[in-house]
């Protein structure tokens, strides 16, 4: 019998504060029987991100600017990358590079805490919004990222389009073989966790891992009938092994639900199989407009699934779909010039029709 208890593979530390409300994002890493690795992620947000898919070849020169206009961390990209931006800013909310390294930036409200922008030693300073692209353009492995993080001063950048708040985020990083880490900056400073392949939002990652202990009995097999005084009481249909799995859209519930589905489902033989499975997992956490809402100064905000991405790290293919168009579209890095001579390319995530295909003309007479 497969149970989710095997999913808990590291020492769990109890986190004592209660969950806070958060903007909803969900991520799951999958591995097929041929060892292909796929990372799927949903992006939920209330404001329209107006995201684009960006293809940026290697060789780009970048500078992370400080609030006073001074120059912080500088680098020249060692790797070409494909990523999704937000609000028209050249930041990576999600993406991967030529080496198969993936980075995801997910909301982490109430817990994220970054450094102040430094007055000195600016060469090691980078904003929390520039960090994902810095990682993607410079590193190929988790170990390289682990060694670099303590050297950096990651400060909290205020985003004008979001009323000058410091965007509270944490990060996932996976390498081509599927090994991953979760990076969090909080009141405890920098903490790096080994990933169990799932990430949502607040609370802190170790809280979510502890919370999985409450669901170790979830399994894919139906519960056998109970016999009481000679009378057999069978479950009312399929899925009794998953009785009690949380179904609400809060981050703790989505974490457990995504973990259970990712672990208990058949992985399939190839990358194509787990790309399909990734879609099914993300369908389970999809939020339509109006289902989740909040109010501020008389304005209603609807948190909804603006897009999803599925990153095939083994074959270097990005799949994505938008709220308006549920059809998967793909960008194949292998067909692009990622050298320093290659061109920067862009395509909006939204658009390209409704995704509906009219097959009326393909109907054929039945044989009987």
C-alpha positions, 0 to 999 in steps of 0.5 A, a space after each residue: 500500500 502506498 501512503 503519503 508518509 514516505 513523502 516526508 524525508 527530512 527532519 520536521 521542525 514545528 512552526 507555532 504560528 497560525 497560517 495567514 491568508 495569502 495569494 495562491 500559487 501551487 507547484 509540484 515536481 514530478 519524475 517519470 519512470 525514465 527519470 524525466 523531470 517536470 515542474 508544474 506551477 500555477 500562478 494565482 494573483 488578483 491584479 493582472 500580471 500581463 505576463 509574457 514568455 521571454 527567451 533570453 540567450 546567454 551573454 546578457 549584461 545585467 545590473 541589480 539597481 539599488 533604491 538610491 540609483 547605485 549599482 548593486 550586483 552585476 553579472 553577464 549571463 552564462 546561460 540562456 533562459 526562458 521565463 515568464 515576467 510580470 507587470 512588464 518588468 524584466 523579472 523572472 516569476 518562473 523559468 528554467 535555463 539551458 542546464 535544466 535548472 528551474 526557479 519558481 517565485 511564489 507569494 509568501 505573505 506574513 513571513 517573508 522578511 528581506 534585508 534593507 538595501 545596503 549603504 556599502 558593499 553594494 557589489 553583493 546586493 541584489 533585490 528579491 525580485 532580481 534573485 530568480 533571474 540571477 540564479 537562472 543566468 548563472 548556475 547549473 546545480 543546486 550545490 552552486 546555488 547553495 554556496 552562493 546564497 550566503 554571499 548575497 545581501 537580498 534586500 526587499 524591493 518595493 513595487 510601485 504597481 503594488 502600492 510600493 509594498 515589498 513583494 513577499 516571496 519565497 523560491 523553489 530551485 530544481 536541477 535537471 535530475 529533480 533534486 530541489 531546494 526551497 529558499 526562504 528569507 524571514 525573521 530567521 534570516 536565510 533558510 534553505 530546505 530540501 524540497 519534497 517536491 511541493 510548494 505553495 505559500 505561507 506559512 514557512 516551509 517547515 510548518 507545511 512539512 510538519 502538517 503532512 503528518 496529519 495526513 499520513 493515512 491518505 492512500 490510493 486504495 479503498 478502505 475495506 468494509 467494516 463488519 459490526 455485529 455481522 453487518 458489513 459497512 462498505 464505503 459509499 463509492 471509490 476513493 475512500 482511501 483519500 477520505 479527509 483530503 482537504 479540498 479548500 483553496 488555502 495554502 496548507 490544503 493545496 500543499 497536502 492535496 498536491 502532495 497526495 496527488 503527486 505521490 500517489 498517482 501513476 507517474 507514467 513512462 515518459 516526460 509526456 506522461 508527467 506533463 499530462 499528470 502535471 496538468 491534472 494536478 494543477 487542475 485540482 488547485 485551479 481558482 476561477 474568478 469570483 471563487 476567492 475574493 478580498 476587499 480593500 478600500 471598497 474595491 473587490 479583488 479576485 484571486 484567480 489562476 492567471 496562468 500555469 507553466 509546466 517545465 520539462 527540464 529533461 527536454 528543455 520545453 516550456 508549456 503554458 496556458 492562460 485563464 482565457 485559453 486552456 490549451 497548452 502551448 509550448 516553447 522548445 528551447 532546442 529550436 532556439 539560438 541561445 548563444 550570445 548571438 541569439 535574439 531576445 524573443 517575447 510572446 504574451 501569455 494571454 491571447 491566441 484565441 479561446 483554445 476551442 477547436 471545432 471538429 464538426 467537419 471531422 465527424 464521419 458516418 458510423 459503421 453501424 
